[in-house]
Amino acid sequence: MTHTSSKSPERTHDPAKLALADGTVVEGVALGHRGLTGGELCFNTSMTGYQEIMTDPSYWGQLMMMTQPHIGNYGASAEDMEADAPMVAGFIVRDYPRRHSNSQAEETLEEFMQRHELVGIAGVDTRALVRHVRDKGVMNAVISSEELDDETLIQKAQDWPSMAGRELASEVTVEEPYTFCEGGGPRIAVYDFGVKKNILRSFRQRGCSVKVVPGDMALGDVLDWDPDGFFFSNGPGDPRPMTGAIETVGDAIDTGLPIFGICLGHQLMALAEGFDVYKMHVGHRGANHPVKNLDTEQVEVTTQNHGFAVDPESIDPEGARVTHVNLNDDTIEGLRFKQFAGLSLQYHPEASPGPHDSHYHFDRFMELVAEERDVTLPEEAAEPATVTA
């Protein structure tokens, strides 16, 4: 079978296999770079936004499987990147269209994957596999276009390091601090554990001055910048072994400055307060998760990407109250802390991809900063600044 596109040359589909640690082996065709890759097999229920998903640093070390059958039909472009390169370890789709249609596309999805040496597989019944993973739980797997027998591939999947207990944020954090933008509003120090670009844009749209710092940067060095608030970002891996980051969050709490955390940052804030975090059966990954705001009784459709969650039994009512819950499984989706000016969310209010129901949380944080720091919020957003990292 050959593949043709308005922007790519005809090529032959090579055979490929997806082998799971439980012994399941699925045959398909190679997509993107040829070779072998492995990681924790996860699935995402978003219908669009595959490039944003592929470049989300929170997916570092994971094989991403899309439930939407047709993936690649609008190509790829730099505008849709959440990082400078793909972060997933591998990509799995049901059907890769022979043609794409998008006036803004700069290349095909396969060209994008080949350029970044990202291994993938197509022709897989992803929805059947999703049901399998849903029932059995997330597990490791490998994708290979190499000529290896099933037993060898299964063994490689079984030997692949587990996500539980792995600290991965250090592999995606920025190496040096940089100024993302200068504005007339609050000065926000962003601890980068794998921050998405749209989070930074969300602060810029509200007129903030934003400085992004490495996840392991000493708090004293960050305080030299005289920030008005801290933001602890999303990121990959298990938060529990991140003892240095948990200590930094605790030190940030002691400063009395307002704090906002999303996803991994939410979990780190909970751990810093003495709450527990656990690994989920399959996790939440998609742009259609219903979350109830317990303060307003309203339901938000949210974008989510996490395999760990805060244990509700561990929450000290003197330390925090639950503000948001997932309507599918009652997991904690938001906290408001009582001993300091802090709020956190398990899901992604910046979306990208996804609905915009939850953008107001950035405004909540801005109001908290204005209240605690007596700063005036600008009426107009700051002009875009050059990202130097």
C-alpha positions in Angstrom: 0.0 0.0 0.0 1.3 3.5 -0.8 0.7 6.8 0.9 0.3 10.0 -1.1 -0.2 13.5 0.1 -0.4 17.0 -1.3 2.9 17.8 0.4 4.7 14.5 0.8 6.2 12.0 -1.7 4.7 8.5 -2.1 6.2 5.9 0.2 5.8 2.3 1.2 4.2 1.4 4.6 6.5 -0.9 6.4 5.1 -3.5 8.9 5.2 -2.6 12.6 4.1 -4.2 15.9 2.7 -2.9 19.2 3.6 -5.3 22.0 2.1 -5.0 25.5 3.6 -6.2 28.7 0.6 -8.5 29.3 1.5 -10.5 26.1 -0.9 -8.8 23.7 0.7 -8.1 20.3 -1.0 -6.1 17.6 0.2 -5.7 14.0 0.1 -2.5 12.0 2.1 -0.3 9.7 5.0 1.9 10.6 4.3 5.6 11.0 7.0 8.3 11.3 10.5 7.2 12.2 11.5 3.6 11.8 12.9 1.9 14.9 11.8 0.7 18.4 10.5 2.8 21.3 8.7 2.0 24.6 6.9 3.5 27.5 3.7 3.5 29.4 0.7 2.9 27.1 -1.9 5.6 27.6 -4.9 6.8 25.6 -6.4 10.3 24.8 -10.0 10.8 24.0 -9.6 14.2 22.3 -11.0 14.4 18.8 -8.6 17.1 17.6 -5.4 18.6 18.9 -3.1 15.7 18.2 0.0 17.9 17.7 -0.6 19.8 21.0 -0.9 16.4 22.7 2.3 15.1 21.1 4.2 18.1 22.2 2.9 18.4 25.8 5.8 17.7 28.2 3.5 16.0 30.6 3.5 13.0 28.2 7.2 12.5 28.3 8.1 8.8 28.3 4.6 7.7 27.3 3.2 5.9 24.3 0.1 7.9 23.3 -2.9 6.2 21.7 -5.6 8.3 20.1 -9.3 7.1 20.3 -10.3 9.3 17.4 -9.8 7.1 14.3 -8.6 9.7 11.8 -5.4 11.3 12.9 -3.2 13.5 10.7 -5.9 14.9 8.4 -4.9 18.5 9.0 -1.2 18.1 8.9 1.3 19.8 11.3 2.4 23.3 11.9 4.7 25.2 14.3 1.7 27.2 15.6 0.2 24.1 17.2 3.3 23.2 19.3 3.2 23.2 23.1 7.0 22.5 23.2 9.8 22.8 20.7 9.6 19.1 19.9 7.4 16.0 20.4 7.4 14.8 24.0 5.6 11.5 23.6 7.8 8.4 23.3 5.6 6.9 20.6 2.3 7.6 18.8 -0.5 5.1 17.9 -3.4 5.7 15.6 -6.1 3.8 13.8 -6.1 5.5 10.4 -3.5 7.9 9.0 -5.2 9.6 6.1 -3.4 9.6 2.7 -4.1 13.3 2.3 -4.4 16.2 4.7 -6.3 19.5 4.2 -5.3 22.6 6.1 -4.1 25.9 4.6 -1.9 26.5 7.6 -0.2 23.1 7.5 3.6 23.3 7.0 4.1 19.5 6.6 2.3 16.2 7.0 2.1 14.6 10.4 4.4 11.8 9.2 7.0 14.3 8.0 6.8 16.0 11.4 7.3 12.7 13.1 10.2 11.7 10.8 11.9 15.1 11.3 11.8 14.6 15.0 12.6 10.8 14.9 9.3 9.9 16.6 8.4 6.2 16.2 4.7 5.4 15.6 2.3 2.8 14.3 -1.0 3.1 12.3 -3.6 0.6 11.3 -4.3 -0.4 14.9 -7.8 -0.9 16.4 -7.2 1.8 19.0 -10.7 1.6 20.4 -10.4 -2.1 21.1 -7.1 -1.5 22.7 -8.5 1.4 24.8 -11.1 -1.0 26.2 -8.3 -3.5 27.0 -6.3 -0.9 28.8 -9.4 0.5 30.6 -10.1 -3.0 32.0 -6.5 -4.1 32.7 -5.0 -0.7 33.7 -2.1 1.2 32.1 0.9 -0.9 31.3 4.1 -0.7 29.4 4.4 -1.4 25.7 6.8 -1.1 22.8 6.4 -0.1 19.2 8.8 -1.6 16.7 9.3 -1.7 13.0 12.4 -3.8 13.5 12.3 -7.5 12.6 11.9 -8.9 16.1 9.8 -11.8 17.2 6.8 -11.4 19.5 8.5 -12.9 22.5 11.4 -10.5 22.3 9.1 -7.5 22.0 6.9 -8.6 24.9 10.0 -9.1 27.1 11.2 -5.6 26.1 7.8 -4.2 27.2 8.0 -6.0 30.5 11.5 -4.8 31.1 10.7 -1.2 30.3 11.0 1.0 33.5 7.6 1.7 35.2 6.3 5.2 35.5 5.6 4.7 39.2 8.5 6.0 41.2 10.1 7.8 38.3 11.1 11.5 38.5 10.9 12.7 35.0 10.4 16.5 35.3 14.2 17.1 35.4 14.4 15.7 31.8 12.0 18.4 30.4 12.7 21.5 32.5 14.4 24.5 31.1 18.2 24.6 31.8 18.4 28.3 32.4 15.9 30.9 33.6 14.5 33.3 31.0 12.0 36.1 30.7 8.9 35.0 28.7 7.3 38.5 28.7 7.4 41.9 30.4 4.1 43.5 31.3 2.6 46.1 33.6 0.9 43.6 35.9 2.0 41.1 38.5 5.4 39.4 38.3 4.9 35.7 38.2 7.8 33.2 38.7 7.0 30.0 36.9 8.7 26.9 38.1 9.1 24.8 35.0 8.5 21.0 35.4 7.4 20.8 31.8 5.3 23.9 31.3 3.1 24.2 28.2 3.4 27.3 26.1 -0.3 28.1 26.4 0.0 28.4 30.1 2.7 31.1 29.6 0.5 32.8 27.0 -2.4 32.8 29.4 -0.3 34.8 31.9 0.9 37.1 29.1 -2.7 37.8 28.0 -3.4 39.1 31.5 -0.5 41.6 31.4 1.9 39.7 33.7 5.6 39.8 33.7 6.6 36.1 33.5 10.0 34.6 34.4 10.4 30.9 33.8 13.0 29.1 36.0 14.3 25.5 36.2 12.4 23.2 38.4 15.4 22.7 40.7 16.3 26.4 41.0 16.9 27.6 44.6 14.0 29.7 45.9 16.4 32.3 47.2 17.6 33.0 43.7 14.0 33.3 42.4 13.2 35.7 45.2 15.9 38.1 44.0 13.6 38.8 41.1 11.0 40.0 43.6 8.0 38.1 42.3 4.4 38.8 43.3 3.4 35.1 43.0 4.6 31.6 42.2 3.3 29.2 39.6 4.2 25.5 39.7 3.7 23.9 36.4 2.5 20.6 34.9 5.0 17.9 34.1 5.6 14.2 33.6 6.2 11.4 36.0 5.5 10.5 39.6 5.5 13.5 42.0 6.3 11.5 45.1 10.1 11.1 44.5 10.4 14.8 43.8 11.6 15.7 47.3 13.6 18.7 46.2 10.6 20.2 44.4 8.3 19.4 47.3 10.7 21.2 49.7 10.8 24.2 47.3 7.0 24.4 47.3 7.1 24.3 51.1 9.6 27.1 51.2 7.4 29.1 48.7 4.5 28.7 51.0 6.5 30.1 53.9 7.1 33.3 51.9 3.4 34.2 52.1 3.3 34.9 48.4 0.3 33.6 46.4 0.7 30.3 44.7 -1.0 28.6 41.8 -0.4 25.0 40.7 -1.6 23.0 37.7 -1.5 19.2 37.3 1.9 18.1 38.6 2.2 21.4 40.4 -1.2 20.7 42.1 0.1 17.4 43.3 3.4 18.9 44.6 1.4 21.5 46.6 -0.7 18.7 48.1 2.4 16.8 49.0 4.0 19.9 50.5 1.0 20.2 52.8 1.3 16.6 53.9 -1.4 15.1 51.7 -0.9 11.8 49.8 -0.9 11.1 46.0 -1.6 7.8 44.3 -1.2 6.3 40.9 -4.5 5.9 39.0 -5.8 2.8 37.2 -5.8 4.4 33.8 -5.6 8.2 34.4 -7.5 11.0 32.8 -6.3 12.1 29.3 -8.7 13.9 27.0 -10.6 17.2 26.3 -14.0 16.1 27.4 -13.9 15.4 31.2 -16.8 16.9 33.2 -15.7 18.7 36.4 -18.0 20.2 39.0 -17.1 23.5 40.7 -18.4 22.9 44.2 -18.5 26.6 44.9 -20.7 27.5 42.0 -22.4 24.1 41.4 -21.5 24.6 37.7 -20.0 21.9 35.5 -17.0 22.6 33.3 -15.9 20.5 30.4 -12.1 20.2 30.9 -8.9 19.1 29.3 -7.0 16.6 31.4 -3.7 14.8 31.3 -2.6 13.0 34.5 -1.9 9.5 35.8 -1.7 10.4 39.5 -4.2 12.1 41.8 -4.5 13.5 45.3 -5.9 11.0 47.8 -9.1 12.5 49.2 -8.8 10.5 52.5 -5.5 12.3 53.2 -6.8 15.9 53.0 -6.7 17.7 56.3 -9.8 19.9 56.4 -7.8 22.5 58.4 -5.3 22.7 55.5 -7.4 22.7 52.4 -10.9 22.3 51.0 -11.8 20.5 47.8 -13.2 23.0 45.2 -13.6 20.7 42.1 -14.4 17.1 41.6 -14.5 14.8 38.5 -18.0 13.7 37.7 -16.8 10.5 36.1 -15.0 9.0 39.1 -15.1 11.7 41.9 -11.3 12.3 41.9 -10.1 15.6 43.3 -9.7 18.2 40.6 -9.1 21.4 42.6 -8.0 22.6 46.0 -8.1 25.9 47.9 -5.6 26.1 50.6 -6.5 27.6 54.0 -3.1 28.2 55.6 -1.7 30.3 52.7 -3.0 32.1 49.6 -2.9 29.2 47.2 -5.1 27.3 44.8 -4.5 24.4 42.5 -6.1 22.4 39.7 -5.5 18.8 38.6 -6.8 19.6 35.1 -5.6 22.2 32.5 -7.5 25.5 32.4 -5.4 26.7 29.5 -6.7 23.7 27.4 -4.7 23.6 24.1 -6.4 21.5 22.9 -9.8 21.6 24.5 -12.7 23.8 25.7 -12.3 27.2 27.3 -14.7 26.7 30.2 -11.9 27.0 32.8 -9.9 30.0 31.6 -11.3 32.0 34.5 -9.0 30.2 36.9 -6.1 32.4 35.7 -8.3 35.4 36.6 -8.9 33.9 40.0 -5.2 33.7 40.6 -4.7 37.3 39.4 -7.3 38.5 41.8 -5.6 36.6 44.6 -2.3 38.2 43.7 -3.9 41.6 43.6 -5.5 41.1 47.0 -2.4 39.7 48.7 0.2 42.0 47.1 -1.8 45.2 46.6 -0.9 45.4 42.9 -3.1 46.8 40.2 -4.1 44.5 37.4 -3.6 45.9 33.9 -6.6 46.4 31.7 -4.7 45.4 28.6 -2.4 42.5 28.1 1.3 43.0 27.6 2.8 43.0 24.2 4.2 39.6 23.1 7.8 39.0 24.1 10.4 36.8 22.5 10.8 33.4 24.1 14.6 32.9 24.6 14.6 29.2 25.5 
